[in-house]
């Protein structure tokens, strides 16, 4: 069986990292790797700071690799803006080949976009499949960024509404009613095209030589339960390594977090490597921190694992992390 390096954690299959992802992963783990279909983190002050602190280890695309992908994405948006207000005709045009539904649809939309292309400038011209996967992930990343922005706006709106209701009605029964009616999430972009995201992500990782079947595999990290359910439903065998529904953890500003993470990392590594980790050596939280989370680690074998990761007779380890 393929060994897993538990101290190399790779966030997947999303290339946009939400604030919820950051809060959740960095509560449990000291750092993690990620794939980004961007040049750098300069547009995100928060991500740049975490990068500078060594908590995020990004794998960016080179300028020559990213340039044609950004060009094609911009051509699509320009094409979509041109048809804005004429959605009925646009729907008829894309009825048979809607964009962003499968790998072949990228080629379909590209054939409709008449972009200027200078000979020799596209470093991916010899690898059209890689370019299509990058374009797919770029569009997915932009989609997820927009969805998170909508979430923030809706939450701000909800807070404003809560404050108004509180002022008008007083605080006597207000807080209980808000807890009953307030949703945790407003959008669920993480459930869109799960298999296509995983396929495109894994192919890009291989093309960039970030995944090598001959080397120790990373521990794949996700905060999305639907991703985990996908592997449970589409793999031949599932081996449950770790499953803790309610574990006390430290908040990001707790002075004891670093020590706890070191202890937990040793516990996690032991569980994955099968060196006898059990509940008796689980690190404890002995201060006033009240935050709790859940973590589940499984080895997945066969089925879609073979097709997606090209790992015949091997397994991958996937870790689901969430905060309660």
Phi and psi in degrees as GROMACS dihedral restraints (atoms count N, CA, C in turn):
[ dihedral_restraints ]
;  ai    aj    ak    al  type     phi  dphi    fc
    3     4     5     6     1   -74.6    20    10
    4     5     6     7     1   133.1    20    10
    6     7     8     9     1   -76.5    20    10
    7     8     9    10     1   154.2    20    10
    9    10    11    12     1  -118.8    20    10
   10    11    12    13     1   132.0    20    10
   12    13    14    15     1   -89.5    20    10
   13    14    15    16     1   103.0    20    10
   15    16    17    18     1   -69.5    20    10
   16    17    18    19     1   -19.5    20    10
   18    19    20    21     1   -90.7    20    10
   19    20    21    22     1    11.0    20    10
   21    22    23    24     1  -117.9    20    10
   22    23    24    25     1   100.5    20    10
   24    25    26    27     1  -102.7    20    10
   25    26    27    28     1   131.0    20    10
   27    28    29    30     1  -123.5    20    10
   28    29    30    31     1   114.1    20    10
   30    31    32    33     1   -70.2    20    10
   31    32    33    34     1   133.2    20    10
   33    34    35    36     1  -154.8    20    10
   34    35    36    37     1   167.6    20    10
   36    37    38    39     1   -94.7    20    10
   37    38    39    40     1    17.1    20    10
   39    40    41    42     1   -88.2    20    10
   40    41    42    43     1   144.6    20    10
   42    43    44    45     1  -103.6    20    10
   43    44    45    46     1    -6.3    20    10
   45    46    47    48     1  -102.5    20    10
   46    47    48    49     1   129.1    20    10
   48    49    50    51     1  -104.6    20    10
   49    50    51    52     1   113.8    20    10
   51    52    53    54     1   -79.2    20    10
   52    53    54    55     1   166.2    20    10
   54    55    56    57     1   -63.8    20    10
   55    56    57    58     1   -34.9    20    10
   57    58    59    60     1   -64.0    20    10
   58    59    60    61     1   -39.8    20    10
   60    61    62    63     1   -59.6    20    10
   61    62    63    64     1   -47.3    20    10
   63    64    65    66     1   -60.9    20    10
   64    65    66    67     1   -49.4    20    10
   66    67    68    69     1   -59.8    20    10
   67    68    69    70     1   -41.1    20    10
   69    70    71    72     1   -72.1    20    10
   70    71    72    73     1   -52.3    20    10
   72    73    74    75     1   -64.9    20    10
   73    74    75    76     1   -45.7    20    10
   75    76    77    78     1   -76.8    20    10
   76    77    78    79     1    -5.7    20    10
   78    79    80    81     1   -74.0    20    10
   79    80    81    82     1   -37.5    20    10
   81    82    83    84     1   -91.7    20    10
   82    83    84    85     1   -40.2    20    10
   84    85    86    87     1  -119.4    20    10
   85    86    87    88     1   148.4    20    10
   87    88    89    90     1   -74.7    20    10
   88    89    90    91     1   -26.5    20    10
   90    91    92    93     1  -163.2    20    10
   91    92    93    94     1   164.6    20    10
   93    94    95    96     1  -155.6    20    10
   94    95    96    97     1   156.8    20    10
   96    97    98    99     1   -92.5    20    10
   97    98    99   100     1   158.0    20    10
   99   100   101   102     1  -155.0    20    10
  100   101   102   103     1   155.1    20    10
  102   103   104   105     1  -100.8    20    10
  103   104   105   106     1   130.0    20    10
  105   106   107   108     1  -126.8    20    10
  106   107   108   109     1   130.4    20    10
  108   109   110   111     1   -89.7    20    10
  109   110   111   112     1    58.2    20    10
  111   112   113   114     1  -145.0    20    10
  112   113   114   115     1   171.3    20    10
  114   115   116   117     1   -85.5    20    10
  115   116   117   118     1   -32.5    20    10
  117   118   119   120     1  -168.1    20    10
  118   119   120   121     1  -173.0    20    10
  120   121   122   123     1  -105.2    20    10
  121   122   123   124     1    17.3    20    10
  123   124   125   126     1   -63.4    20    10
  124   125   126   127     1   -22.9    20    10
  126   127   128   129     1   -82.7    20    10
  127   128   129   130     1    -8.5    20    10
  129   130   131   132     1  -124.4    20    10
  130   131   132   133     1   106.6    20    10
  132   133   134   135     1   -61.7    20    10
  133   134   135   136     1   -39.2    20    10
  135   136   137   138     1   -65.9    20    10
  136   137   138   139     1   -48.3    20    10
  138   139   140   141     1   -65.0    20    10
  139   140   141   142     1   -38.6    20    10
  141   142   143   144     1   -63.0    20    10
  142   143   144   145     1   -40.6    20    10
  144   145   146   147     1   -64.7    20    10
  145   146   147   148     1   -43.8    20    10
  147   148   149   150     1   -66.2    20    10
  148   149   150   151     1   -33.5    20    10
  150   151   152   153     1   -64.5    20    10
  151   152   153   154     1   -45.2    20    10
  153   154   155   156     1   -62.6    20    10
  154   155   156   157     1   -31.8    20    10
  156   157   158   159     1   -81.9    20    10
  157   158   159   160     1    -6.1    20    10
  159   160   161   162     1    80.4    20    10
  160   161   162   163     1    13.6    20    10
  162   163   164   165     1   -85.5    20    10
  163   164   165   166     1   -24.2    20    10
  165   166   167   168     1  -119.9    20    10
  166   167   168   169     1   130.9    20    10
  168   169   170   171     1  -114.4    20    10
  169   170   171   172     1    92.6    20    10
  171   172   173   174     1   -83.1    20    10
  172   173   174   175     1   153.4    20    10
  174   175   176   177     1  -119.6    20    10
  175   176   177   178     1    99.8    20    10
  177   178   179   180     1   -88.7    20    10
  178   179   180   181     1   164.3    20    10
  180   181   182   183     1   -88.7    20    10
  181   182   183   184     1   148.4    20    10
  183   184   185   186     1   -70.3    20    10
  184   185   186   187     1   159.3    20    10
  186   187   188   189     1   -59.4    20    10
  187   188   189   190     1   -42.0    20    10
  189   190   191   192     1   -68.9    20    10
  190   191   192   193     1   -28.6    20    10
  192   193   194   195     1   -77.4    20    10
  193   194   195   196     1   -39.2    20    10
  195   196   197   198     1   -78.5    20    10
  196   197   198   199     1   -31.0    20    10
  198   199   200   201     1   -53.0    20    10
  199   200   201   202     1   -51.3    20    10
  201   202   203   204     1   -67.2    20    10
  202   203   204   205     1   -28.9    20    10
  204   205   206   207     1   -67.9    20    10
  205   206   207   208     1   -45.9    20    10
  207   208   209   210     1   -63.5    20    10
  208   209   210   211     1   -36.8    20    10
  210   211   212   213     1   -62.9    20    10
  211   212   213   214     1   -45.7    20    10
  213   214   215   216     1   -66.6    20    10
  214   215   216   217     1   -38.6    20    10
  216   217   218   219     1   -63.5    20    10
  217   218   219   220     1   -43.2    20    10
  219   220   221   222     1   -66.4    20    10
  220   221   222   223     1   -36.3    20    10
  222   223   224   225     1   -62.6    20    10
  223   224   225   226     1   -38.7    20    10
  225   226   227   228     1   -65.0    20    10
  226   227   228   229     1   -45.2    20    10
  228   229   230   231     1   -65.9    20    10
  229   230   231   232     1   -37.4    20    10
  231   232   233   234     1   -63.9    20    10
  232   233   234   235     1   -40.8    20    10
  234   235   236   237     1   -64.3    20    10
  235   236   237   238     1   -40.8    20    10
  237   238   239   240     1   -67.8    20    10
  238   239   240   241     1   -38.9    20    10
  240   241   242   243     1   -64.8    20    10
  241   242   243   244     1   -35.4    20    10
  243   244   245   246     1   -62.6    20    10
  244   245   246   247     1   -32.3    20    10
  246   247   248   249     1   -96.9    20    10
  247   248   249   250     1     5.1    20    10
  249   250   251   252     1   -63.0    20    10
  250   251   252   253     1   134.0    20    10
  252   253   254   255     1    92.9    20    10
  253   254   255   256     1    -8.5    20    10
  255   256   257   258     1  -126.4    20    10
  256   257   258   259     1    45.7    20    10
  258   259   260   261     1   -61.7    20    10
  259   260   261   262     1   -31.7    20    10
  261   262   263   264     1   -63.4    20    10
  262   263   264   265     1   -47.6    20    10
  264   265   266   267     1   -66.4    20    10
  265   266   267   268     1   -35.0    20    10
  267   268   269   270     1   -64.1    20    10
  268   269   270   271     1   -40.7    20    10
  270   271   272   273     1   -64.1    20    10
  271   272   273   274     1   -39.2    20    10
  273   274   275   276     1   -65.1    20    10
  274   275   276   277     1   -38.6    20    10
  276   277   278   279     1   -64.9    20    10
  277   278   279   280     1   -36.0    20    10
  279   280   281   282     1  -102.9    20    10
  280   281   282   283     1    13.1    20    10
  282   283   284   285     1   -59.4    20    10
  283   284   285   286     1   -43.9    20    10
  285   286   287   288     1   -83.8    20    10
  286   287   288   289     1   -28.9    20    10
  288   289   290   291     1  -133.9    20    10
  289   290   291   292     1    69.3    20    10
  291   292   293   294     1   -65.2    20    10
  292   293   294   295     1   141.0    20    10
  294   295   296   297     1   -71.6    20    10
  295   296   297   298     1   148.7    20    10
  297   298   299   300     1    69.0    20    10
  298   299   300   301     1    37.3    20    10
  300   301   302   303     1  -122.3    20    10
  301   302   303   304     1   -20.8    20    10
  303   304   305   306     1  -162.9    20    10
  304   305   306   307     1   172.9    20    10
  306   307   308   309     1   -61.2    20    10
  307   308   309   310     1   -39.9    20    10
  309   310   311   312     1   -70.5    20    10
  310   311   312   313     1   -23.6    20    10
  312   313   314   315     1   -69.0    20    10
  313   314   315   316     1   -26.5    20    10
  315   316   317   318     1   -60.7    20    10
  316   317   318   319     1   -44.4    20    10
  318   319   320   321     1   -63.5    20    10
  319   320   321   322     1   -36.6    20    10
  321   322   323   324     1   -63.6    20    10
  322   323   324   325     1   -45.6    20    10
  324   325   326   327     1   -70.8    20    10
  325   326   327   328     1   -33.8    20    10
  327   328   329   330     1   -65.0    20    10
  328   329   330   331     1   -33.8    20    10
  330   331   332   333     1   -69.1    20    10
  331   332   333   334     1   -21.0    20    10
  333   334   335   336     1   -90.2    20    10
  334   335   336   337     1   -18.4    20    10
  336   337   338   339     1   -93.0    20    10
  337   338   339   340     1   119.1    20    10
  339   340   341   342     1   -96.3    20    10
  340   341   342   343     1    83.2    20    10
  342   343   344   345     1   -96.3    20    10
  343   344   345   346     1   150.7    20    10
  345   346   347   348     1   -78.6    20    10
  346   347   348   349     1   131.5    20    10
  348   349   350   351     1  -132.9    20    10
  349   350   351   352     1   116.1    20    10
  351   352   353   354     1   -79.8    20    10
  352   353   354   355     1   137.5    20    10
  354   355   356   357     1   -62.9    20    10
  355   356   357   358     1   132.0    20    10
  357   358   359   360     1    89.6    20    10
  358   359   360   361     1   -12.8    20    10
  360   361   362   363     1   -82.2    20    10
  361   362   363   364     1   -20.3    20    10
  363   364   365   366     1   -90.6    20    10
  364   365   366   367     1   104.4    20    10
  366   367   368   369     1   -71.3    20    10
  367   368   369   370     1    -8.4    20    10
  369   370   371   372     1  -103.5    20    10
  370   371   372   373     1    10.2    20    10
  372   373   374   375     1   -61.9    20    10
  373   374   375   376     1   -26.2    20    10
  375   376   377   378     1   -86.6    20    10
  376   377   378   379     1    -2.6    20    10
  378   379   380   381     1  -139.5    20    10
  379   380   381   382     1    74.3    20    10
  381   382   383   384     1   -62.8    20    10
  382   383   384   385     1   -35.7    20    10
  384   385   386   387     1   -61.5    20    10
  385   386   387   388     1   -44.4    20    10
  387   388   389   390     1   -61.4    20    10
  388   389   390   391     1   -42.2    20    10
  390   391   392   393     1   -63.2    20    10
  391   392   393   394     1   -41.7    20    10
  393   394   395   396     1   -65.3    20    10
  394   395   396   397     1   -38.8    20    10
  396   397   398   399     1   -65.6    20    10
  397   398   399   400     1   -41.3    20    10
  399   400   401   402     1   -64.5    20    10
  400   401   402   403     1   -41.1    20    10
  402   403   404   405     1   -64.1    20    10
  403   404   405   406     1   -42.5    20    10
  405   406   407   408     1   -58.8    20    10
  406   407   408   409     1   -48.8    20    10
  408   409   410   411     1   -65.6    20    10
  409   410   411   412     1   -34.8    20    10
  411   412   413   414     1   -64.2    20    10
  412   413   414   415     1   -44.7    20    10
  414   415   416   417     1   -64.9    20    10
  415   416   417   418     1   -39.4    20    10
  417   418   419   420     1   -64.8    20    10
  418   419   420   421     1   -39.2    20    10
  420   421   422   423     1   -63.7    20    10
  421   422   423   424     1   -44.5    20    10
  423   424   425   426     1   -64.0    20    10
  424   425   426   427     1   -39.4    20    10
  426   427   428   429     1   -61.2    20    10
  427   428   429   430     1   -46.2    20    10
  429   430   431   432     1   -66.7    20    10
  430   431   432   433     1   -36.9    20    10
  432   433   434   435     1   -61.8    20    10
  433   434   435   436     1   -43.4    20    10
  435   436   437   438     1   -66.0    20    10
  436   437   438   439     1   -39.2    20    10
  438   439   440   441     1   -64.5    20    10
  439   440   441   442     1   -40.6    20    10
  441   442   443   444     1   -65.7    20    10
  442   443   444   445     1   -38.0    20    10
  444   445   446   447     1   -60.9    20    10
  445   446   447   448     1   -39.2    20    10
  447   448   449   450     1   -64.3    20    10
  448   449   450   451     1   -41.3    20    10
  450   451   452   453     1   -56.5    20    10
  451   452   453   454     1   -48.2    20    10
  453   454   455   456     1   -60.8    20    10
  454   455   456   457     1   -43.0    20    10
  456   457   458   459     1   -65.1    20    10
  457   458   459   460     1   -41.0    20    10
  459   460   461   462     1   -67.2    20    10
  460   461   462   463     1   -38.1    20    10
  462   463   464   465     1   -67.2    20    10
  463   464   465   466     1   -39.5    20    10
  465   466   467   468     1   -62.7    20    10
  466   467   468   469     1   -40.1    20    10
  468   469   470   471     1   -64.1    20    10
  469   470   471   472     1   -41.4    20    10
  471   472   473   474     1   -64.1    20    10
  472   473   474   475     1   -40.1    20    10
  474   475   476   477     1   -65.1    20    10
  475   476   477   478     1   -40.4    20    10
  477   478   479   480     1   -63.3    20    10
  478   479   480   481     1   -42.1    20    10
  480   481   482   483     1   -64.6    20    10
  481   482   483   484     1   -41.6    20    10
  483   484   485   486     1   -60.7    20    10
  484   485   486   487     1   -43.5    20    10
  486   487   488   489     1   -64.6    20    10
  487   488   489   490     1   -38.3    20    10
  489   490   491   492     1   -66.0    20    10
  490   491   492   493     1   -45.6    20    10
  492   493   494   495     1   -62.6    20    10
  493   494   495   496     1   -40.7    20    10
  495   496   497   498     1   -60.6    20    10
  496   497   498   499     1   -41.2    20    10
  498   499   500   501     1   -66.9    20    10
  499   500   501   502     1   -40.2    20    10
  501   502   503   504     1   -76.4    20    10
  502   503   504   505     1   -35.9    20    10
  504   505   506   507     1  -107.6    20    10
  505   506   507   508     1   -12.8    20    10
  507   508   509   510     1    85.2    20    10
  508   509   510   511     1   171.8    20    10
  510   511   512   513     1   -95.8    20    10
  511   512   513   514     1    -0.5    20    10
  513   514   515   516     1   -58.3    20    10
  514   515   516   517     1   -51.9    20    10
  516   517   518   519     1  -116.3    20    10
  517   518   519   520     1     3.6    20    10
  519   520   521   522     1   -66.6    20    10
  520   521   522   523     1   -47.3    20    10
  522   523   524   525     1   -62.3    20    10
  523   524   525   526     1   -40.1    20    10
  525   526   527   528     1   -64.7    20    10
  526   527   528   529     1   -40.4    20    10
  528   529   530   531     1   -66.4    20    10
  529   530   531   532     1   -38.9    20    10
  531   532   533   534     1   -63.8    20    10
  532   533   534   535     1   -42.5    20    10
  534   535   536   537     1   -62.3    20    10
  535   536   537   538     1   -32.2    20    10
  537   538   539   540     1   -75.6    20    10
  538   539   540   541     1   -31.8    20    10
  540   541   542   543     1  -105.5    20    10
  541   542   543   544     1   -18.0    20    10
  543   544   545   546     1   -75.7    20    10
  544   545   546   547     1   124.9    20    10
  546   547   548   549     1   -77.3    20    10
  547   548   549   550     1   151.4    20    10
  549   550   551   552     1   -77.0    20    10
  550   551   552   553     1   -37.7    20    10
  552   553   554   555     1  -134.9    20    10
  553   554   555   556     1   142.3    20    10
  555   556   557   558     1   -97.3    20    10
  556   557   558   559     1   -28.2    20    10
  558   559   560   561     1  -130.8    20    10
  559   560   561   562     1   161.1    20    10
  561   562   563   564     1  -138.2    20    10
  562   563   564   565     1    59.4    20    10
  564   565   566   567     1   -61.9    20    10
  565   566   567   568     1   -21.0    20    10
  567   568   569   570     1   -67.9    20    10
  568   569   570   571     1   -10.4    20    10
  570   571   572   573     1   -96.9    20    10
  571   572   573   574     1    -0.4    20    10
  573   574   575   576     1   -85.6    20    10
  574   575   576   577     1   120.1    20    10
  576   577   578   579     1    53.9    20    10
  577   578   579   580     1    56.7    20    10
  579   580   581   582     1   -62.2    20    10
  580   581   582   583     1   -51.2    20    10
  582   583   584   585     1   -62.8    20    10
  583   584   585   586     1   -42.4    20    10
  585   586   587   588     1   -63.2    20    10
  586   587   588   589     1   -37.8    20    10
  588   589   590   591     1   -64.2    20    10
  589   590   591   592     1   -46.5    20    10
  591   592   593   594     1   -63.9    20    10
  592   593   594   595     1   -42.9    20    10
  594   595   596   597     1   -61.9    20    10
  595   596   597   598     1   -50.5    20    10
  597   598   599   600     1   -63.1    20    10
  598   599   600   601     1   -41.4    20    10
  600   601   602   603     1   -63.5    20    10
  601   602   603   604     1   -46.7    20    10
  603   604   605   606     1   -67.1    20    10
  604   605   606   607     1   -37.6    20    10
  606   607   608   609     1   -66.6    20    10
  607   608   609   610     1   -39.5    20    10
  609   610   611   612     1   -66.8    20    10
  610   611   612   613     1   -39.1    20    10
  612   613   614   615     1   -60.7    20    10
  613   614   615   616     1   -40.6    20    10
  615   616   617   618     1   -68.1    20    10
  616   617   618   619     1   -44.0    20    10
  618   619   620   621     1   -62.2    20    10
  619   620   621   622     1   -32.3    20    10
  621   622   623   624     1   -89.3    20    10
  622   623   624   625     1     4.8    20    10
  624   625   626   627     1    61.2    20    10
  625   626   627   628     1    33.2    20    10
  627   628   629   630     1   -93.6    20    10
  628   629   630   631     1   -13.7    20    10
  630   631   632   633     1  -126.3    20    10
  631   632   633   634     1   123.2    20    10
  633   634   635   636     1  -129.7    20    10
  634   635   636   637     1   115.8    20    10
  636   637   638   639     1   -57.2    20    10
  637   638   639   640     1   -21.3    20    10
  639   640   641   642     1   -85.4    20    10
  640   641   642   643     1   -12.6    20    10
  642   643   644   645     1  -104.9    20    10
  643   644   645   646     1   167.3    20    10
  645   646   647   648     1   -63.0    20    10
  646   647   648   649     1   130.4    20    10
  648   649   650   651     1   -79.5    20    10
  649   650   651   652     1   150.7    20    10
  651   652   653   654     1   -75.3    20    10
  652   653   654   655     1   170.7    20    10
  654   655   656   657     1   -89.0    20    10
  655   656   657   658     1   117.2    20    10
  657   658   659   660     1   -80.4    20    10
  658   659   660   661     1   124.0    20    10
  660   661   662   663     1  -107.8    20    10
  661   662   663   664     1   134.9    20    10
  663   664   665   666     1  -141.5    20    10
  664   665   666   667     1   150.8    20    10
  666   667   668   669     1  -105.7    20    10
  667   668   669   670     1     3.8    20    10
  669   670   671   672     1  -103.2    20    10
  670   671   672   673     1   114.9    20    10
  672   673   674   675     1   -64.0    20    10
  673   674   675   676     1   -31.7    20    10
  675   676   677   678     1   -65.3    20    10
  676   677   678   679     1   -33.9    20    10
  678   679   680   681     1   -62.8    20    10
  679   680   681   682     1   -45.1    20    10
  681   682   683   684     1   -63.9    20    10
  682   683   684   685     1   -43.0    20    10
  684   685   686   687     1   -61.2    20    10
  685   686   687   688     1   -35.2    20    10
  687   688   689   690     1   -60.2    20    10
  688   689   690   691     1   -46.9    20    10
  690   691   692   693     1   -67.2    20    10
  691   692   693   694     1   -38.4    20    10
  693   694   695   696     1   -61.4    20    10
  694   695   696   697     1   -33.4    20    10
  696   697   698   699     1   -88.3    20    10
  697   698   699   700     1   -20.0    20    10
  699   700   701   702     1  -121.4    20    10
  700   701   702   703     1    11.0    20    10
  702   703   704   705     1  -111.4    20    10
  703   704   705   706     1   152.7    20    10
  705   706   707   708     1   -67.8    20    10
  706   707   708   709     1   -45.9    20    10
  708   709   710   711     1  -132.9    20    10
  709   710   711   712     1   143.9    20    10
  711   712   713   714     1  -126.5    20    10
  712   713   714   715     1   124.3    20    10
  714   715   716   717     1  -111.0    20    10
  715   716   717   718     1   115.7    20    10
  717   718   719   720     1   -77.7    20    10
  718   719   720   721     1   116.4    20    10
  720   721   722   723     1   -96.3    20    10
  721   722   723   724     1   -42.1    20    10
  723   724   725   726     1  -152.4    20    10
  724   725   726   727     1   135.5    20    10
  726   727   728   729     1  -150.7    20    10
  727   728   729   730     1   100.9    20    10
  729   730   731   732     1  -123.6    20    10
  730   731   732   733     1   114.5    20    10
  732   733   734   735     1   -79.5    20    10
  733   734   735   736     1   -27.7    20    10
  735   736   737   738     1  -146.1    20    10
  736   737   738   739     1    91.3    20    10
  738   739   740   741     1  -116.7    20    10
  739   740   741   742     1   135.0    20    10
  741   742   743   744     1   -75.1    20    10
  742   743   744   745     1   132.6    20    10
  744   745   746   747     1  -130.3    20    10
  745   746   747   748     1   171.3    20    10
  747   748   749   750     1   -99.0    20    10
  748   749   750   751     1   142.5    20    10
  750   751   752   753     1   -70.1    20    10
  751   752   753   754     1   163.9    20    10
  753   754   755   756     1   -62.6    20    10
  754   755   756   757     1   -26.2    20    10
  756   757   758   759     1   -99.5    20    10
  757   758   759   760     1     7.1    20    10
  759   760   761   762     1   -77.2    20    10
  760   761   762   763     1   135.5    20    10
  762   763   764   765     1   -68.3    20    10
  763   764   765   766     1   -17.3    20    10
  765   766   767   768     1   -94.2    20    10
  766   767   768   769     1     0.9    20    10
  768   769   770   771     1   -63.1    20    10
  769   770   771   772     1   -45.9    20    10
  771   772   773   774     1   -60.3    20    10
  772   773   774   775     1   -43.6    20    10
  774   775   776   777     1   -64.5    20    10
  775   776   777   778     1   -43.0    20    10
  777   778   779   780     1   -63.8    20    10
  778   779   780   781     1   -41.4    20    10
  780   781   782   783     1   -63.2    20    10
  781   782   783   784     1   -39.7    20    10
  783   784   785   786     1   -60.2    20    10
  784   785   786   787     1   -44.4    20    10
  786   787   788   789     1   -67.2    20    10
  787   788   789   790     1   -41.1    20    10
  789   790   791   792     1   -68.5    20    10
  790   791   792   793     1   -36.7    20    10
  792   793   794   795     1   -62.2    20    10
  793   794   795   796     1   -39.9    20    10
  795   796   797   798     1   -64.5    20    10
  796   797   798   799     1   -39.6    20    10
  798   799   800   801     1   -64.3    20    10
  799   800   801   802     1   -44.3    20    10
  801   802   803   804     1   -64.6    20    10
  802   803   804   805     1   -44.7    20    10
  804   805   806   807     1   -60.2    20    10
  805   806   807   808     1   -43.0    20    10
  807   808   809   810     1   -62.1    20    10
  808   809   810   811     1   -40.0    20    10
  810   811   812   813     1   -64.9    20    10
  811   812   813   814     1   -43.0    20    10
  813   814   815   816     1   -69.7    20    10
  814   815   816   817     1   -40.1    20    10
  816   817   818   819     1   -82.4    20    10
  817   818   819   820     1    -4.3    20    10
  819   820   821   822     1    69.7    20    10
  820   821   822   823     1    35.7    20    10
  822   823   824   825     1   -96.1    20    10
  823   824   825   826     1    21.5    20    10
  825   826   827   828     1    95.1    20    10
  826   827   828   829     1    19.2    20    10
  828   829   830   831     1   -65.7    20    10
  829   830   831   832     1   138.4    20    10
  831   832   833   834     1  -149.9    20    10
  832   833   834   835     1  -178.5    20    10
  834   835   836   837     1   -61.1    20    10
  835   836   837   838     1   -21.4    20    10
  837   838   839   840     1   -70.8    20    10
  838   839   840   841     1   -28.4    20    10
  840   841   842   843     1  -108.2    20    10
  841   842   843   844     1    21.6    20    10
  843   844   845   846     1   -68.2    20    10
  844   845   846   847     1   129.0    20    10
  846   847   848   849     1   -62.5    20    10
  847   848   849   850     1   142.0    20    10
  849   850   851   852     1  -106.3    20    10
  850   851   852   853     1   154.9    20    10
  852   853   854   855     1  -107.3    20    10
  853   854   855   856     1   108.3    20    10
  855   856   857   858     1  -110.5    20    10
  856   857   858   859     1    25.8    20    10
  858   859   860   861     1  -120.1    20    10
  859   860   861   862     1  -159.7    20    10
  861   862   863   864     1   -86.7    20    10
  862   863   864   865     1     3.1    20    10
  864   865   866   867     1   -60.9    20    10
  865   866   867   868     1   129.7    20    10
  867   868   869   870     1  -110.7    20    10
  868   869   870   871     1     1.3    20    10
  870   871   872   873     1   -70.8    20    10
  871   872   873   874     1   141.5    20    10
  873   874   875   876     1  -133.1    20    10
  874   875   876   877     1   155.6    20    10
  876   877   878   879     1  -147.9    20    10
  877   878   879   880     1  -175.5    20    10
  879   880   881   882     1  -140.2    20    10
  880   881   882   883     1   147.3    20    10
  882   883   884   885     1  -142.6    20    10
  883   884   885   886     1   138.6    20    10
  885   886   887   888     1  -139.9    20    10
  886   887   888   889     1   131.5    20    10
  888   889   890   891     1  -125.4    20    10
  889   890   891   892     1   129.6    20    10
  891   892   893   894     1  -134.0    20    10
  892   893   894   895     1   148.4    20    10
  894   895   896   897     1   -95.0    20    10
  895   896   897   898     1   128.7    20    10
  897   898   899   900     1  -112.0    20    10
  898   899   900   901     1   133.8    20    10
  900   901   902   903     1  -131.0    20    10
  901   902   903   904     1   139.7    20    10
  903   904   905   906     1    71.8    20    10
  904   905   906   907     1  -173.5    20    10
  906   907   908   909     1    61.4    20    10
  907   908   909   910     1  -131.6    20    10
  909   910   911   912     1   -66.5    20    10
  910   911   912   913     1   -19.6    20    10
  912   913   914   915     1   -59.1    20    10
  913   914   915   916     1   -45.0    20    10
  915   916   917   918     1   -61.7    20    10
  916   917   918   919     1   -41.0    20    10
  918   919   920   921     1   -73.6    20    10
  919   920   921   922     1   -42.5    20    10
  921   922   923   924     1   -77.9    20    10
  922   923   924   925     1   -47.0    20    10
  924   925   926   927     1  -103.1    20    10
  925   926   927   928     1    -1.1    20    10
  927   928   929   930     1    54.2    20    10
  928   929   930   931     1    51.3    20    10
  930   931   932   933     1  -124.1    20    10
  931   932   933   934     1    67.1    20    10
  933   934   935   936     1   -61.2    20    10
  934   935   936   937     1   131.9    20    10
  936   937   938   939     1    63.1    20    10
  937   938   939   940     1    20.1    20    10
  939   940   941   942     1  -127.4    20    10
  940   941   942   943     1   177.6    20    10
  942   943   944   945     1  -134.0    20    10
  943   944   945   946     1   165.3    20    10
  945   946   947   948     1  -122.3    20    10
  946   947   948   949     1   152.0    20    10
  948   949   950   951     1  -107.0    20    10
  949   950   951   952     1   125.1    20    10
  951   952   953   954     1  -118.9    20    10
  952   953   954   955     1   134.0    20    10
  954   955   956   957     1  -117.9    20    10
  955   956   957   958     1   123.9    20    10
  957   958   959   960     1  -100.5    20    10
  958   959   960   961     1   124.3    20    10
  960   961   962   963     1  -123.5    20    10
  961   962   963   964     1   132.5    20    10
  963   964   965   966     1  -145.1    20    10
  964   965   966   967     1   153.8    20    10
  966   967   968   969     1  -102.0    20    10
  967   968   969   970     1   141.1    20    10
